[in-house]
Amino acid sequence: MAKLVELADDLQVYSHSVMETRFMYDEIFNEGCYDMELPDCPFIVDVGGNIGMFVIYMKCRYPGAEIVSFEPMPESASLFRQNVALHRIEGVTLHETALGSRREEGVSFAYYPMIPGNSTRYPETKVLPMMQMAETVAPKTVEQMYRAREVSATVERLASFLPDDRDIDLLKVDVEGAEGDVLLGINPGQWSRIHQAVLEVADLDGQLAMVLKALEDNGMRTTVAQAPLTEERNLTYMVHAVRG
C-alpha cells in the first residue's frame, strides 16, 4: 500500500518504499545529480520515471518545462501519476512502456516491491549490490529486499516518441542496466536535436564504455563522475553529455 512520505520543505510524495524514496530525495534534491543549466521552458525526456521524483524536481526548477516520461512498472507508474496529481503538475506525459534498441513484446522484468527503483530487465546486474549489502545486512534481509516479482512489459524504441519538430534540451536515462539499449533506440538523424544528456550507469559488462561510445559517436562531449551517495566500489557513475 502506498504511503505518503514527508521529505523536507513541505514536500510529500506517495511511495511504496520510504527508505528508497529518501535516498532518491537526497541524491536529486540535496546532492544535485541533475543540476544543469537549461532554457527557461525546456523540453525534457525522462527515461526511467519511477515515482516521479525527477519530474517534481525539474518542475520546481523549471515550472514551464514540458516533460515526456517513461515508466514500465505498473505500480511505479501509478505512484508517478498520483504524485503528479498531488503536486498539481502540468505539462507532463507518461508512457507506461520500457525502452530499448528494438521493439519487443512480452519482455520479462524483475520488479522488486521493497526497492522498486531497482527493478530491471537485467537482474544479473543486481548481484554486485546484493553482495555488497550482505557485508553489513543479514542475508535474510538482503533476500527480502531483492525478492523479485516477474512483470511482463512491451519495449519500444525511443525514436518512436521523439517529435520531428522539437529539440530535446535534456535526455535523462536511469534504467538499471539498459542505458546503452535506450541510446541504440535513437535514430541517427535524431541525435542532432539532443542538446544534453545525463545517465546513471553501473559499469558492469562494459556498459559505461558502450554508453560513452554511443554518445561520443553522435557528436556529444562526455564527462563521468561517481554517482552521489555511492562508493567507488559500487561502480555507479553519472555520465553528462553536451552537444559539442
Order of alpha helices (4+ residues) and beta strands (2+ residues): beta-beta-alpha-beta-alpha-beta-alpha-beta-beta-beta-alpha-alpha-beta-beta-alpha-beta-alpha-beta-beta
